Amino acid sequence: MDFLLNELSLQGQFDSTDSFLKSLPCTVKCIELIHQNANMPIYKTEDFYKCSITQDMKLCDLKNYQISDELLQFKIKLDNEIYEEPVWDTDPYHDIEQKFFWDGEDVSATSLAEAVARKGALLSFFLDEFRDCVLNICKNEEKHDIVSVHSPQYLTEQYGKLLNVDRKTWLLLRYEGSRIDCSLLEDKYGADILEKNEFKELVSTLDKFVRRESWEAIAIDDGLEYKKYSPENEEKNWFSGGKYKGKTIMKFRYSKVMRCFGYRKGDRFRILRIERDHKISDNG
């Protein structure tokens, strides 16, 4: 399967160059995931650098634009992508004489048509029409569904297995900026110990945890059973030792016997360990 940069997702829609640059982390993270995890190329048009980011500025004009150090790294990574091969339009898979339509618009000889021919997916910049969705492309009387990816969350949701994304990375991306923080999840007691159906149960419960409107709502949710971990004594304390000293360890359920342990910091719950058999919970 191939990924293609979607040139139609850059139509000069940004109010300023800075707003475009601030939108880049999502796109750059997707590029990194595709290259690093699967070593897959990303195809683009030969003149992709001519795409408009504002009404009067193109990608190639960024070379003369003063950029903060914070955003410079994203520009460099984007440059490494758009000015490098492979390109698809010098030898397209699809017949450019054929007509392809999307939402009533003729998209022949674009990455949308090429994605149909390659059975690939689009990597799109921030534009509502292309943001994390499935596009229905018509060729003659045939209909083809093409995935348009903008965020790394959607990328891993759709292609995590293809890209060899490990479960912890998948969780980190899915819950980035939410109430759940998986960055401290220990490998020994992490998501990799779970069977496929158990992992699905975990994700379903974490989604529920995130959706709750407040911590008060979480506390009274009978399904979650969110409460303090209270071992009988220090000997049976799963979190004894200096590493977790001073932390108020909490736990919640994601099945009849399985539990998540961690602690709250600010408005986020930092998951530390996952329990499968309830033996720890039997003692606290």
PyRosetta script that sets phi, psi and omega in degrees:
from pyrosetta import init, pose_from_sequence

init()
pose = pose_from_sequence("MDFLLNELSLQGQFDSTDSFLKSLPCTVKCIELIHQNANMPIYKTEDFYKCSITQDMKLCDLKNYQISDELLQFKIKLDNEIYEEPVWDTDPYHDIEQKFFWDGEDVSATSLAEAVARKGALLSFFLDEFRDCVLNICKNEEKHDIVSVHSPQYLTEQYGKLLNVDRKTWLLLRYEGSRIDCSLLEDKYGADILEKNEFKELVSTLDKFVRRESWEAIAIDDGLEYKKYSPENEEKNWFSGGKYKGKTIMKFRYSKVMRCFGYRKGDRFRILRIERDHKISDNG")
pose.set_psi(1, 146.5)
pose.set_omega(1, -178.5)
pose.set_phi(2, -117.2)
pose.set_psi(2, 148.9)
pose.set_omega(2, 171.0)
pose.set_phi(3, -106.2)
pose.set_psi(3, 141.5)
pose.set_omega(3, -179.2)
pose.set_phi(4, -129.5)
pose.set_psi(4, 132.6)
pose.set_omega(4, 172.8)
pose.set_phi(5, -67.9)
pose.set_psi(5, 131.5)
pose.set_omega(5, -175.6)
pose.set_phi(6, -91.2)
pose.set_psi(6, 100.9)
pose.set_omega(6, -178.8)
pose.set_phi(7, -66.7)
pose.set_psi(7, -23.8)
pose.set_omega(7, 179.6)
pose.set_phi(8, -73.6)
pose.set_psi(8, -11.5)
pose.set_omega(8, 178.8)
pose.set_phi(9, -86.1)
pose.set_psi(9, 1.0)
pose.set_omega(9, 172.1)
pose.set_phi(10, -119.4)
pose.set_psi(10, 97.3)
pose.set_omega(10, -176.0)
pose.set_phi(11, -121.8)
pose.set_psi(11, 26.8)
pose.set_omega(11, -177.2)
pose.set_phi(12, 72.0)
pose.set_psi(12, 26.7)
pose.set_omega(12, -173.3)
pose.set_phi(13, -78.6)
pose.set_psi(13, -12.7)
pose.set_omega(13, -176.4)
pose.set_phi(14, -83.1)
pose.set_psi(14, 141.3)
pose.set_omega(14, -179.4)
pose.set_phi(15, -69.6)
pose.set_psi(15, -29.7)
pose.set_omega(15, -178.2)
pose.set_phi(16, -151.7)
pose.set_psi(16, 164.6)
pose.set_omega(16, 177.3)
pose.set_phi(17, -64.6)
pose.set_psi(17, -38.1)
pose.set_omega(17, 179.6)
pose.set_phi(18, -62.2)
pose.set_psi(18, -40.2)
pose.set_omega(18, 179.8)
pose.set_phi(19, -65.4)
pose.set_psi(19, -34.5)
pose.set_omega(19, 174.9)
pose.set_phi(20, -65.5)
pose.set_psi(20, -47.9)
pose.set_omega(20, -178.5)
pose.set_phi(21, -61.2)
pose.set_psi(21, -36.6)
pose.set_omega(21, 180.0)
pose.set_phi(22, -72.1)
pose.set_psi(22, -15.9)
pose.set_omega(22, 177.4)
pose.set_phi(23, -87.5)
pose.set_psi(23, -9.8)
pose.set_omega(23, -172.3)
pose.set_phi(24, -69.1)
pose.set_psi(24, -30.6)
pose.set_omega(24, -176.9)
pose.set_phi(25, -50.8)
pose.set_psi(25, -39.7)
pose.set_omega(25, 178.6)
pose.set_phi(26, -61.9)
pose.set_psi(26, -49.2)
pose.set_omega(26, -177.9)
pose.set_phi(27, -63.9)
pose.set_psi(27, -45.7)
pose.set_omega(27, -178.4)
pose.set_phi(28, -64.3)
pose.set_psi(28, -40.0)
pose.set_omega(28, 178.4)
pose.set_phi(29, -62.7)
pose.set_psi(29, -40.0)
pose.set_omega(29, 176.4)
pose.set_phi(30, -61.4)
pose.set_psi(30, -44.5)
pose.set_omega(30, 178.8)
pose.set_phi(31, -59.4)
pose.set_psi(31, -44.7)
pose.set_omega(31, -179.8)
pose.set_phi(32, -62.9)
pose.set_psi(32, -43.7)
pose.set_omega(32, -179.8)
pose.set_phi(33, -62.1)
pose.set_psi(33, -41.6)
pose.set_omega(33, -179.3)
pose.set_phi(34, -65.9)
pose.set_psi(34, -43.3)
pose.set_omega(34, -178.7)
pose.set_phi(35, -75.2)
pose.set_psi(35, -47.1)
pose.set_omega(35, -172.5)
pose.set_phi(36, -73.4)
pose.set_psi(36, -40.3)
pose.set_omega(36, -174.0)
pose.set_phi(37, -87.3)
pose.set_psi(37, -27.9)
pose.set_omega(37, -177.6)
pose.set_phi(38, -126.6)
pose.set_psi(38, -4.4)
pose.set_omega(38, -179.0)
pose.set_phi(39, 52.0)
pose.set_psi(39, 43.6)
pose.set_omega(39, -177.8)
pose.set_phi(40, -101.3)
pose.set_psi(40, 141.8)
pose.set_omega(40, 176.4)
pose.set_phi(41, -76.3)
pose.set_psi(41, 159.2)
pose.set_omega(41, 175.0)
pose.set_phi(42, -120.9)
pose.set_psi(42, 119.3)
pose.set_omega(42, -176.6)
pose.set_phi(43, -84.5)
pose.set_psi(43, 150.7)
pose.set_omega(43, 177.5)
pose.set_phi(44, -152.0)
pose.set_psi(44, 171.1)
pose.set_omega(44, 175.8)
pose.set_phi(45, -74.8)
pose.set_psi(45, 155.7)
pose.set_omega(45, -176.8)
pose.set_phi(46, -62.5)
pose.set_psi(46, -32.3)
pose.set_omega(46, -178.9)
pose.set_phi(47, -109.0)
pose.set_psi(47, 36.1)
pose.set_omega(47, -178.1)
pose.set_phi(48, -57.0)
pose.set_psi(48, -31.4)
pose.set_omega(48, -178.5)
pose.set_phi(49, -63.2)
pose.set_psi(49, -11.1)
pose.set_omega(49, 178.4)
pose.set_phi(50, -88.7)
pose.set_psi(50, -0.9)
pose.set_omega(50, 179.3)
pose.set_phi(51, -63.7)
pose.set_psi(51, 144.0)
pose.set_omega(51, -176.8)
pose.set_phi(52, -88.0)
pose.set_psi(52, 133.5)
pose.set_omega(52, 176.2)
pose.set_phi(53, -102.2)
pose.set_psi(53, -33.6)
pose.set_omega(53, 169.6)
pose.set_phi(54, -126.4)
pose.set_psi(54, 179.4)
pose.set_omega(54, -178.7)
pose.set_phi(55, -64.6)
pose.set_psi(55, -22.7)
pose.set_omega(55, -177.7)
pose.set_phi(56, -129.0)
pose.set_psi(56, 17.9)
pose.set_omega(56, -179.4)
pose.set_phi(57, -140.1)
pose.set_psi(57, 134.6)
pose.set_omega(57, 178.7)
pose.set_phi(58, -106.3)
pose.set_psi(58, 168.1)
pose.set_omega(58, 178.6)
pose.set_phi(59, -55.7)
pose.set_psi(59, -42.0)
pose.set_omega(59, -177.6)
pose.set_phi(60, -65.0)
pose.set_psi(60, -21.4)
pose.set_omega(60, 179.9)
pose.set_phi(61, -73.8)
pose.set_psi(61, -13.3)
pose.set_omega(61, -179.3)
pose.set_phi(62, -64.7)
pose.set_psi(62, -19.0)
pose.set_omega(62, 179.9)
pose.set_phi(63, -60.5)
pose.set_psi(63, -27.4)
pose.set_omega(63, -177.2)
pose.set_phi(64, -105.5)
pose.set_psi(64, 15.0)
pose.set_omega(64, -175.9)
pose.set_phi(65, -105.0)
pose.set_psi(65, 133.2)
pose.set_omega(65, 178.7)
pose.set_phi(66, -75.1)
pose.set_psi(66, 122.2)
pose.set_omega(66, -174.3)
pose.set_phi(67, -123.0)
pose.set_psi(67, 140.3)
pose.set_omega(67, 178.2)
pose.set_phi(68, -66.2)
pose.set_psi(68, 155.8)
pose.set_omega(68, 179.3)
pose.set_phi(69, -58.8)
pose.set_psi(69, -34.1)
pose.set_omega(69, -178.6)
pose.set_phi(70, -61.6)
pose.set_psi(70, -39.1)
pose.set_omega(70, -176.4)
pose.set_phi(71, -95.3)
pose.set_psi(71, -14.9)
pose.set_omega(71, -176.6)
pose.set_phi(72, -60.2)
pose.set_psi(72, -38.7)
pose.set_omega(72, -178.3)
pose.set_phi(73, -61.2)
pose.set_psi(73, -36.1)
pose.set_omega(73, 179.7)
pose.set_phi(74, -71.5)
pose.set_psi(74, -38.3)
pose.set_omega(74, 177.7)
pose.set_phi(75, -63.7)
pose.set_psi(75, -43.0)
pose.set_omega(75, -179.7)
pose.set_phi(76, -60.8)
pose.set_psi(76, -44.2)
pose.set_omega(76, -179.4)
pose.set_phi(77, -66.8)
pose.set_psi(77, -36.2)
pose.set_omega(77, 177.1)
pose.set_phi(78, -67.8)
pose.set_psi(78, -42.7)
pose.set_omega(78, 177.9)
pose.set_phi(79, -58.0)
pose.set_psi(79, -41.4)
pose.set_omega(79, -180.0)
pose.set_phi(80, -60.9)
pose.set_psi(80, -23.8)
pose.set_omega(80, -178.9)
pose.set_phi(81, -89.9)
pose.set_psi(81, -49.0)
pose.set_omega(81, -169.6)
pose.set_phi(82, -77.2)
pose.set_psi(82, -20.2)
pose.set_omega(82, -179.3)
pose.set_phi(83, -99.5)
pose.set_psi(83, 4.4)
pose.set_omega(83, -177.7)
pose.set_phi(84, -112.8)
pose.set_psi(84, 153.8)
pose.set_omega(84, 172.4)
pose.set_phi(85, -69.6)
pose.set_psi(85, 162.6)
pose.set_omega(85, 10.2)
pose.set_phi(86, -91.5)
pose.set_psi(86, 153.8)
pose.set_omega(86, 172.1)
pose.set_phi(87, -113.6)
pose.set_psi(87, 153.4)
pose.set_omega(87, -177.7)
pose.set_phi(88, -105.4)
pose.set_psi(88, -24.0)
pose.set_omega(88, -170.0)
pose.set_phi(89, -80.9)
pose.set_psi(89, -6.9)
pose.set_omega(89, 174.1)
pose.set_phi(90, -79.3)
pose.set_psi(90, -22.9)
pose.set_omega(90, 177.9)
pose.set_phi(91, -149.7)
pose.set_psi(91, 69.4)
pose.set_omega(91, -173.5)
pose.set_phi(92, -66.3)
pose.set_psi(92, 149.5)
pose.set_omega(92, 175.5)
pose.set_phi(93, -75.6)
pose.set_psi(93, -32.9)
pose.set_omega(93, -176.1)
pose.set_phi(94, -92.3)
pose.set_psi(94, 154.8)
pose.set_omega(94, 177.4)
pose.set_phi(95, -76.9)
pose.set_psi(95, 110.7)
pose.set_omega(95, -175.1)
pose.set_phi(96, -69.5)
pose.set_psi(96, -9.6)
pose.set_omega(96, 176.3)
pose.set_phi(97, -82.0)
pose.set_psi(97, -17.8)
pose.set_omega(97, 178.8)
pose.set_phi(98, -79.9)
pose.set_psi(98, 155.5)
pose.set_omega(98, -178.0)
pose.set_phi(99, -99.2)
pose.set_psi(99, 130.4)
pose.set_omega(99, 175.1)
pose.set_phi(100, -121.7)
pose.set_psi(100, 136.2)
pose.set_omega(100, -178.7)
pose.set_phi(101, -128.0)
pose.set_psi(101, 141.2)
pose.set_omega(101, 173.8)
pose.set_phi(102, -133.8)
pose.set_psi(102, 121.4)
pose.set_omega(102, 179.2)
pose.set_phi(103, 53.7)
pose.set_psi(103, 38.2)
pose.set_omega(103, 179.3)
pose.set_phi(104, 81.4)
pose.set_psi(104, -3.1)
pose.set_omega(104, -178.0)
pose.set_phi(105, -100.3)
pose.set_psi(105, 137.4)
pose.set_omega(105, 177.4)
pose.set_phi(106, -74.3)
pose.set_psi(106, 114.0)
pose.set_omega(106, -179.4)
pose.set_phi(107, -116.3)
pose.set_psi(107, 27.3)
pose.set_omega(107, 176.6)
pose.set_phi(108, -61.8)
pose.set_psi(108, 146.7)
pose.set_omega(108, 178.8)
pose.set_phi(109, 60.3)
pose.set_psi(109, 31.1)
pose.set_omega(109, 174.4)
pose.set_phi(110, -122.1)
pose.set_psi(110, 174.9)
pose.set_omega(110, 179.0)
pose.set_phi(111, -63.3)
pose.set_psi(111, -24.7)
pose.set_omega(111, 178.1)
pose.set_phi(112, -65.9)
pose.set_psi(112, -43.8)
pose.set_omega(112, 177.4)
pose.set_phi(113, -67.6)
pose.set_psi(113, -41.1)
pose.set_omega(113, -179.5)
pose.set_phi(114, -65.1)
pose.set_psi(114, -35.2)
pose.set_omega(114, 177.9)
pose.set_phi(115, -64.1)
pose.set_psi(115, -34.8)
pose.set_omega(115, 175.9)
pose.set_phi(116, -62.6)
pose.set_psi(116, -48.1)
pose.set_omega(116, -177.9)
pose.set_phi(117, -64.5)
pose.set_psi(117, -37.0)
pose.set_omega(117, -177.7)
pose.set_phi(118, -88.0)
pose.set_psi(118, -7.1)
pose.set_omega(118, -173.0)
pose.set_phi(119, 54.8)
pose.set_psi(119, 44.2)
pose.set_omega(119, -175.7)
pose.set_phi(120, -106.7)
pose.set_psi(120, -166.1)
pose.set_omega(120, 179.8)
pose.set_phi(121, -131.3)
pose.set_psi(121, 155.2)
pose.set_omega(121, -179.5)
pose.set_phi(122, -97.3)
pose.set_psi(122, 142.3)
pose.set_omega(122, 170.4)
pose.set_phi(123, -109.2)
pose.set_psi(123, 110.1)
pose.set_omega(123, -169.5)
pose.set_phi(124, -110.9)
pose.set_psi(124, 150.6)
pose.set_omega(124, 173.9)
pose.set_phi(125, -82.8)
pose.set_psi(125, 177.7)
pose.set_omega(125, -172.8)
pose.set_phi(126, -71.6)
pose.set_psi(126, 102.8)
pose.set_omega(126, 175.7)
pose.set_phi(127, -155.1)
pose.set_psi(127, 125.7)
pose.set_omega(127, -170.8)
pose.set_phi(128, -50.3)
pose.set_psi(128, -41.9)
pose.set_omega(128, -176.0)
pose.set_phi(129, -62.3)
pose.set_psi(129, -24.3)
pose.set_omega(129, -175.3)
pose.set_phi(130, -116.0)
pose.set_psi(130, 8.4)
pose.set_omega(130, -172.2)
pose.set_phi(131, -85.2)
pose.set_psi(131, 107.3)
pose.set_omega(131, 173.2)
pose.set_phi(132, 48.8)
pose.set_psi(132, 68.9)
pose.set_omega(132, -176.1)
pose.set_phi(133, -153.9)
pose.set_psi(133, 175.5)
pose.set_omega(133, 175.8)
pose.set_phi(134, -111.4)
pose.set_psi(134, 126.0)
pose.set_omega(134, -179.5)
pose.set_phi(135, -98.3)
pose.set_psi(135, 137.1)
pose.set_omega(135, 177.0)
pose.set_phi(136, -98.7)
pose.set_psi(136, 109.6)
pose.set_omega(136, -178.0)
pose.set_phi(137, -103.1)
pose.set_psi(137, 132.0)
pose.set_omega(137, 179.7)
pose.set_phi(138, -106.8)
pose.set_psi(138, 129.2)
pose.set_omega(138, 175.5)
pose.set_phi(139, -127.4)
pose.set_psi(139, 115.6)
pose.set_omega(139, -169.7)
pose.set_phi(140, 57.0)
pose.set_psi(140, -119.2)
pose.set_omega(140, 177.0)
pose.set_phi(141, -108.0)
pose.set_psi(141, 7.3)
pose.set_omega(141, 180.0)
pose.set_phi(142, -87.3)
pose.set_psi(142, 142.6)
pose.set_omega(142, 176.9)
pose.set_phi(143, -112.6)
pose.set_psi(143, 135.4)
pose.set_omega(143, -178.2)
pose.set_phi(144, -130.0)
pose.set_psi(144, 131.1)
pose.set_omega(144, 177.1)
pose.set_phi(145, -93.1)
pose.set_psi(145, 124.0)
pose.set_omega(145, -179.9)
pose.set_phi(146, -121.0)
pose.set_psi(146, 127.3)
pose.set_omega(146, 179.6)
pose.set_phi(147, -79.7)
pose.set_psi(147, 131.9)
pose.set_omega(147, 176.0)
pose.set_phi(148, -114.0)
pose.set_psi(148, 114.3)
pose.set_omega(148, -174.7)
pose.set_phi(149, -102.0)
pose.set_psi(149, 133.2)
pose.set_omega(149, 170.4)
pose.set_phi(150, -118.5)
pose.set_psi(150, -44.9)
pose.set_omega(150, -174.2)
pose.set_phi(151, -99.3)
pose.set_psi(151, 151.8)
pose.set_omega(151, 175.7)
pose.set_phi(152, -63.9)
pose.set_psi(152, -28.1)
pose.set_omega(152, 177.4)
pose.set_phi(153, -62.6)
pose.set_psi(153, -46.5)
pose.set_omega(153, -179.7)
pose.set_phi(154, -69.4)
pose.set_psi(154, -36.8)
pose.set_omega(154, 178.4)
pose.set_phi(155, -59.3)
pose.set_psi(155, -47.9)
pose.set_omega(155, -178.3)
pose.set_phi(156, -73.6)
pose.set_psi(156, -28.7)
pose.set_omega(156, 175.8)
pose.set_phi(157, -64.6)
pose.set_psi(157, -41.2)
pose.set_omega(157, -177.3)
pose.set_phi(158, -85.5)
pose.set_psi(158, -36.8)
pose.set_omega(158, -169.7)
pose.set_phi(159, -132.0)
pose.set_psi(159, 22.0)
pose.set_omega(159, -178.7)
pose.set_phi(160, -56.5)
pose.set_psi(160, -42.0)
pose.set_omega(160, -179.7)
pose.set_phi(161, -68.5)
pose.set_psi(161, -44.3)
pose.set_omega(161, 178.9)
pose.set_phi(162, -59.9)
pose.set_psi(162, -37.8)
pose.set_omega(162, -176.6)
pose.set_phi(163, -89.1)
pose.set_psi(163, 3.7)
pose.set_omega(163, 178.8)
pose.set_phi(164, 58.2)
pose.set_psi(164, 39.1)
pose.set_omega(164, 178.4)
pose.set_phi(165, -79.5)
pose.set_psi(165, 123.6)
pose.set_omega(165, -179.3)
pose.set_phi(166, -71.6)
pose.set_psi(166, 162.3)
pose.set_omega(166, -173.0)
pose.set_phi(167, -63.3)
pose.set_psi(167, -38.9)
pose.set_omega(167, -179.1)
pose.set_phi(168, -64.8)
pose.set_psi(168, -44.1)
pose.set_omega(168, 176.9)
pose.set_phi(169, -61.4)
pose.set_psi(169, -41.1)
pose.set_omega(169, 178.9)
pose.set_phi(170, -58.7)
pose.set_psi(170, -45.5)
pose.set_omega(170, 179.6)
pose.set_phi(171, -67.0)
pose.set_psi(171, -41.4)
pose.set_omega(171, 179.1)
pose.set_phi(172, -58.6)
pose.set_psi(172, -43.7)
pose.set_omega(172, -179.3)
pose.set_phi(173, -70.7)
pose.set_psi(173, -42.8)
pose.set_omega(173, -176.5)
pose.set_phi(174, -62.4)
pose.set_psi(174, -38.1)
pose.set_omega(174, -173.7)
pose.set_phi(175, -107.9)
pose.set_psi(175, 15.5)
pose.set_omega(175, 177.4)
pose.set_phi(176, -58.9)
pose.set_psi(176, 128.0)
pose.set_omega(176, 179.1)
pose.set_phi(177, 78.7)
pose.set_psi(177, 4.9)
pose.set_omega(177, -178.7)
pose.set_phi(178, -101.9)
pose.set_psi(178, -169.6)
pose.set_omega(178, 179.5)
pose.set_phi(179, -73.3)
pose.set_psi(179, -18.1)
pose.set_omega(179, -177.8)
pose.set_phi(180, -100.2)
pose.set_psi(180, 133.3)
pose.set_omega(180, 177.9)
pose.set_phi(181, -125.7)
pose.set_psi(181, 115.7)
pose.set_omega(181, -178.3)
pose.set_phi(182, -103.7)
pose.set_psi(182, 10.9)
pose.set_omega(182, -174.3)
pose.set_phi(183, -66.8)
pose.set_psi(183, -24.1)
pose.set_omega(183, -178.7)
pose.set_phi(184, -101.5)
pose.set_psi(184, 6.8)
pose.set_omega(184, -179.5)
pose.set_phi(185, -62.2)
pose.set_psi(185, 120.3)
pose.set_omega(185, -176.0)
pose.set_phi(186, -73.4)
pose.set_psi(186, 136.5)
pose.set_omega(186, -177.6)
pose.set_phi(187, -59.6)
pose.set_psi(187, -40.0)
pose.set_omega(187, -177.0)
pose.set_phi(188, -63.0)
pose.set_psi(188, -30.7)
pose.set_omega(188, -178.8)
pose.set_phi(189, -121.1)
pose.set_psi(189, 31.1)
pose.set_omega(189, -174.2)
pose.set_phi(190, -96.4)
pose.set_psi(190, -165.9)
pose.set_omega(190, -173.6)
pose.set_phi(191, -67.0)
pose.set_psi(191, -22.3)
pose.set_omega(191, -177.7)
pose.set_phi(192, -69.5)
pose.set_psi(192, -15.2)
pose.set_omega(192, 179.4)
pose.set_phi(193, -80.3)
pose.set_psi(193, -9.2)
pose.set_omega(193, -173.8)
pose.set_phi(194, -89.7)
pose.set_psi(194, 146.8)
pose.set_omega(194, 169.5)
pose.set_phi(195, -72.2)
pose.set_psi(195, 165.0)
pose.set_omega(195, -176.0)
pose.set_phi(196, -56.7)
pose.set_psi(196, -45.7)
pose.set_omega(196, -178.4)
pose.set_phi(197, -68.9)
pose.set_psi(197, -31.8)
pose.set_omega(197, 177.7)
pose.set_phi(198, -68.6)
pose.set_psi(198, -38.5)
pose.set_omega(198, 178.3)
pose.set_phi(199, -64.8)
pose.set_psi(199, -39.3)
pose.set_omega(199, 177.3)
pose.set_phi(200, -61.7)
pose.set_psi(200, -41.2)
pose.set_omega(200, 177.7)
pose.set_phi(201, -62.7)
pose.set_psi(201, -41.1)
pose.set_omega(201, 178.4)
pose.set_phi(202, -60.2)
pose.set_psi(202, -49.6)
pose.set_omega(202, -178.3)
pose.set_phi(203, -61.6)
pose.set_psi(203, -42.4)
pose.set_omega(203, 179.3)
pose.set_phi(204, -60.0)
pose.set_psi(204, -41.1)
pose.set_omega(204, -179.7)
pose.set_phi(205, -72.0)
pose.set_psi(205, -40.1)
pose.set_omega(205, 177.5)
pose.set_phi(206, -62.9)
pose.set_psi(206, -38.6)
pose.set_omega(206, 175.6)
pose.set_phi(207, -59.8)
pose.set_psi(207, -43.2)
pose.set_omega(207, 178.7)
pose.set_phi(208, -63.3)
pose.set_psi(208, -43.1)
pose.set_omega(208, 179.1)
pose.set_phi(209, -57.9)
pose.set_psi(209, -42.4)
pose.set_omega(209, -179.4)
pose.set_phi(210, -69.7)
pose.set_psi(210, -36.9)
pose.set_omega(210, -176.2)
pose.set_phi(211, -72.1)
pose.set_psi(211, -23.8)
pose.set_omega(211, -177.9)
pose.set_phi(212, -58.8)
pose.set_psi(212, 137.5)
pose.set_omega(212, -171.0)
pose.set_phi(213, -71.3)
pose.set_psi(213, -19.9)
pose.set_omega(213, -178.3)
pose.set_phi(214, -158.7)
pose.set_psi(214, 167.2)
pose.set_omega(214, 175.0)
pose.set_phi(215, -67.4)
pose.set_psi(215, -30.7)
pose.set_omega(215, 176.5)
pose.set_phi(216, -62.9)
pose.set_psi(216, -40.2)
pose.set_omega(216, 178.6)
pose.set_phi(217, -66.4)
pose.set_psi(217, -35.8)
pose.set_omega(217, 177.0)
pose.set_phi(218, -65.2)
pose.set_psi(218, -43.4)
pose.set_omega(218, -175.9)
pose.set_phi(219, -63.2)
pose.set_psi(219, -31.0)
pose.set_omega(219, -177.5)
pose.set_phi(220, -100.1)
pose.set_psi(220, 5.6)
pose.set_omega(220, 179.1)
pose.set_phi(221, -78.2)
pose.set_psi(221, 111.1)
pose.set_omega(221, -177.7)
pose.set_phi(222, -64.1)
pose.set_psi(222, -27.9)
pose.set_omega(222, 179.9)
pose.set_phi(223, -70.4)
pose.set_psi(223, -34.8)
pose.set_omega(223, -178.7)
pose.set_phi(224, -82.1)
pose.set_psi(224, -34.1)
pose.set_omega(224, -175.9)
pose.set_phi(225, 49.7)
pose.set_psi(225, 49.5)
pose.set_omega(225, 179.8)
pose.set_phi(226, -72.9)
pose.set_psi(226, 119.2)
pose.set_omega(226, -177.7)
pose.set_phi(227, -159.3)
pose.set_psi(227, 170.7)
pose.set_omega(227, -178.7)
pose.set_phi(228, -72.4)
pose.set_psi(228, 138.8)
pose.set_omega(228, 173.6)
pose.set_phi(229, -79.0)
pose.set_psi(229, 120.1)
pose.set_omega(229, -174.3)
pose.set_phi(230, -129.5)
pose.set_psi(230, 82.4)
pose.set_omega(230, 179.6)
pose.set_phi(231, -65.7)
pose.set_psi(231, 153.7)
pose.set_omega(231, -177.3)
pose.set_phi(232, -62.0)
pose.set_psi(232, -38.0)
pose.set_omega(232, -179.9)
pose.set_phi(233, -155.5)
pose.set_psi(233, 173.9)
pose.set_omega(233, -176.9)
pose.set_phi(234, -64.5)
pose.set_psi(234, -31.6)
pose.set_omega(234, -179.7)
pose.set_phi(235, -63.2)
pose.set_psi(235, -33.3)
pose.set_omega(235, -178.8)
pose.set_phi(236, -98.1)
pose.set_psi(236, 9.6)
pose.set_omega(236, 180.0)
pose.set_phi(237, -79.2)
pose.set_psi(237, 114.4)
pose.set_omega(237, -178.0)
pose.set_phi(238, -66.9)
pose.set_psi(238, -17.1)
pose.set_omega(238, -175.8)
pose.set_phi(239, -119.6)
pose.set_psi(239, 29.8)
pose.set_omega(239, 178.2)
pose.set_phi(240, -71.9)
pose.set_psi(240, 154.9)
pose.set_omega(240, -179.7)
pose.set_phi(241, 112.0)
pose.set_psi(241, 166.7)
pose.set_omega(241, -173.7)
pose.set_phi(242, -65.4)
pose.set_psi(242, -27.7)
pose.set_omega(242, -175.1)
pose.set_phi(243, -58.4)
pose.set_psi(243, -36.7)
pose.set_omega(243, -176.9)
pose.set_phi(244, -114.4)
pose.set_psi(244, 16.9)
pose.set_omega(244, -179.3)
pose.set_phi(245, -60.5)
pose.set_psi(245, 132.6)
pose.set_omega(245, 178.2)
pose.set_phi(246, 85.0)
pose.set_psi(246, -4.5)
pose.set_omega(246, 179.5)
pose.set_phi(247, -88.3)
pose.set_psi(247, 135.6)
pose.set_omega(247, 172.7)
pose.set_phi(248, -88.6)
pose.set_psi(248, 101.8)
pose.set_omega(248, -176.1)
pose.set_phi(249, -79.0)
pose.set_psi(249, 129.3)
pose.set_omega(249, 177.6)
pose.set_phi(250, -116.2)
pose.set_psi(250, 166.1)
pose.set_omega(250, 177.3)
pose.set_phi(251, -146.0)
pose.set_psi(251, 157.8)
pose.set_omega(251, 172.3)
pose.set_phi(252, -148.7)
pose.set_psi(252, 158.4)
pose.set_omega(252, -174.6)
pose.set_phi(253, -93.8)
pose.set_psi(253, 148.9)
pose.set_omega(253, 170.2)
pose.set_phi(254, -130.7)
pose.set_psi(254, 7.3)
pose.set_omega(254, 167.8)
pose.set_phi(255, -162.7)
pose.set_psi(255, -174.5)
pose.set_omega(255, -178.3)
pose.set_phi(256, -61.3)
pose.set_psi(256, -35.6)
pose.set_omega(256, -176.2)
pose.set_phi(257, -117.0)
pose.set_psi(257, -20.6)
pose.set_omega(257, -172.9)
pose.set_phi(258, -89.9)
pose.set_psi(258, 143.5)
pose.set_omega(258, -175.1)
pose.set_phi(259, -135.6)
pose.set_psi(259, 154.8)
pose.set_omega(259, 170.4)
pose.set_phi(260, -111.1)
pose.set_psi(260, 135.3)
pose.set_omega(260, 178.1)
pose.set_phi(261, -116.8)
pose.set_psi(261, 144.8)
pose.set_omega(261, 177.7)
pose.set_phi(262, 177.7)
pose.set_psi(262, -160.4)
pose.set_omega(262, 179.0)
pose.set_phi(263, -145.6)
pose.set_psi(263, 157.2)
pose.set_omega(263, -179.7)
pose.set_phi(264, -92.1)
pose.set_psi(264, 133.5)
pose.set_omega(264, 172.1)
pose.set_phi(265, -130.8)
pose.set_psi(265, 113.7)
pose.set_omega(265, -175.0)
pose.set_phi(266, 63.3)
pose.set_psi(266, -126.2)
pose.set_omega(266, -178.9)
pose.set_phi(267, -101.9)
pose.set_psi(267, 18.6)
pose.set_omega(267, -178.5)
pose.set_phi(268, -124.7)
pose.set_psi(268, 146.4)
pose.set_omega(268, 175.4)
pose.set_phi(269, -103.8)
pose.set_psi(269, 117.1)
pose.set_omega(269, -178.2)
pose.set_phi(270, -91.4)
pose.set_psi(270, 109.0)
pose.set_omega(270, 179.8)
pose.set_phi(271, -77.1)
pose.set_psi(271, 129.8)
pose.set_omega(271, -179.7)
pose.set_phi(272, -105.7)
pose.set_psi(272, -45.2)
pose.set_omega(272, -175.3)
pose.set_phi(273, -144.8)
pose.set_psi(273, 155.7)
pose.set_omega(273, 176.4)
pose.set_phi(274, -118.2)
pose.set_psi(274, 136.1)
pose.set_omega(274, 178.8)
pose.set_phi(275, -113.8)
pose.set_psi(275, 134.2)
pose.set_omega(275, -177.5)
pose.set_phi(276, -100.3)
pose.set_psi(276, -30.7)
pose.set_omega(276, -167.5)
pose.set_phi(277, -113.0)
pose.set_psi(277, 0.6)
pose.set_omega(277, 177.1)
pose.set_phi(278, 71.7)
pose.set_psi(278, 6.4)
pose.set_omega(278, -179.3)
pose.set_phi(279, -65.7)
pose.set_psi(279, -37.5)
pose.set_omega(279, 177.4)
pose.set_phi(280, -69.6)
pose.set_psi(280, -42.6)
pose.set_omega(280, -178.7)
pose.set_phi(281, -66.8)
pose.set_psi(281, -25.2)
pose.set_omega(281, 176.4)
pose.set_phi(282, -61.4)
pose.set_psi(282, -23.2)
pose.set_omega(282, -179.2)
pose.set_phi(283, -111.6)
pose.set_psi(283, 25.6)
pose.set_omega(283, 178.3)
pose.set_phi(284, 161.8)
pose.dump_pdb("model.pdb")
